[in-house]
Amino acid sequence: MMLAGKRVVLTGAGGGIGTALMAALKAAGAHVVACDRDCAAIEADERVAFDITDVAQTEAAAARIAAAPVDVLISNAGGTRVDGIEATDTAAILHDMALNFTGAAVFSRALLPAMRGRPGGSAAVFVASVNGISHFGSPAYSSAKAGIIAWARALATEEGRHGLRANVVAPGSVHTPAWDARKARQPDIFARVTALYPLGRLVSPAEVANAALFLASPAASGITGTVLPVDAGLTGGNLPFIDIISA
Ligand SMILES: NC(=O)c1ccc[n+]([C@@H]2O[C@H](COP(=O)([O-])OP(=O)(O)OC[C@H]3O[C@@H](n4cnc5c(N)ncnc54)[C@H](O)[C@@H]3O)[C@@H](O)[C@H]2O)c1
């Protein structure tokens, strides 16, 4: 019960990683404020539906949530539908930045007054991606994820005096609905992508949730401003390169 009685705000609560986070947070004893575009099917202590790409909706939702203290924010909503630079047109740039950077930044900043001075401190955990660390496709999405890593470091540095810790988890590929369109185009995509991962498998939504829970919990009380890859070793080294040069 690492977060017993703590009020935790979770965005993207209805998605693949969000569902695993909901389960992990409930098991940790948290009071969860679930946020998503549509929350009707989500079982939570509080539910707040808004489109995080809409700044006015996002600010209004944050103001309602911030009427009571917030101990933890897990900023998880995100995604992309665009893989390469050719397909990254102006609409894709604006959309991926709005969803993965602007929405998360506006929302987290608006919650700060409710997160300052909490007993035992407060924590923000941003679900970024290995794409924010190195380039694996989806240029605008990757730029937005790199931006949110910088944002988390800014919060860690400037808000630490108010007891707030801010950290990032950077997942590698995770089999969630985010991959549905790619899987429809290439049915064997997971087998092919798995070959790039040193552990010989992808990470699960529960493994990402566990890392986020750790960073949100008192077990990480001395940790702030960090980026934790949860990527089965992808960013540790280049396995296909090693296989080629040692053949
Ligand atoms: N699945 C992966 O391979 C992977 C890898 C690295 C990082 N991530 C990141 O993990 C997070 C969760 O991804 P997932 O795989 O669970 O994806 P998902 O598509 O299963 O879930 C995304 C969630 O975000 C919500 N969302 C999307 N647009 C929204 C909007 N405009 N307003 C409000 N909510 C919105 C969706 O409704 C959904 O609940 C994302 O930030 C994603 O970028 C995923």
The ligand as an ORCA input file, in Angstrom:
! r2SCAN-3c Opt
* xyz 0 1
  N       2.547      1.554    -26.365
  C       3.812      1.888    -26.580
  O       4.549      1.197    -27.326
  C       4.391      3.105    -25.900
  C       5.793      3.270    -25.932
  C       6.350      4.400    -25.328
  C       5.546      5.329    -24.723
  N       4.197      5.148    -24.706
  C       3.399      6.182    -24.056
  O       2.614      5.625    -23.041
  C       1.430      6.405    -22.876
  C       0.223      5.486    -22.896
  O       0.189      4.842    -24.165
  P      -0.626      3.488    -24.454
  O       0.271      2.574    -25.176
  O      -1.322      3.047    -23.224
  O      -1.656      4.051    -25.529
  P      -3.239      3.872    -25.647
  O      -3.589      4.392    -26.995
  O      -3.626      2.483    -25.262
  O      -3.772      4.866    -24.516
  C      -3.638      6.272    -24.643
  C      -4.675      6.902    -23.732
  O      -4.600      8.320    -23.895
  C      -5.920      8.811    -24.131
  N      -5.918      9.963    -25.002
  C      -5.494     10.002    -26.293
  N      -5.756     11.222    -26.813
  C      -6.340     11.942    -25.825
  C      -6.849     13.255    -25.763
  N      -6.809     14.079    -26.826
  N      -7.370     13.694    -24.587
  C      -7.428     12.880    -23.508
  N      -6.967     11.612    -23.512
  C      -6.443     11.152    -24.671
  C      -6.637      7.661    -24.845
  O      -8.065      7.800    -24.768
  C      -6.099      6.469    -24.108
  O      -6.834      6.192    -22.932
  C       1.444      7.454    -23.990
  O       1.918      8.680    -23.499
  C       2.417      6.866    -24.989
  O       3.031      7.849    -25.787
  C       3.605      4.069    -25.266
*
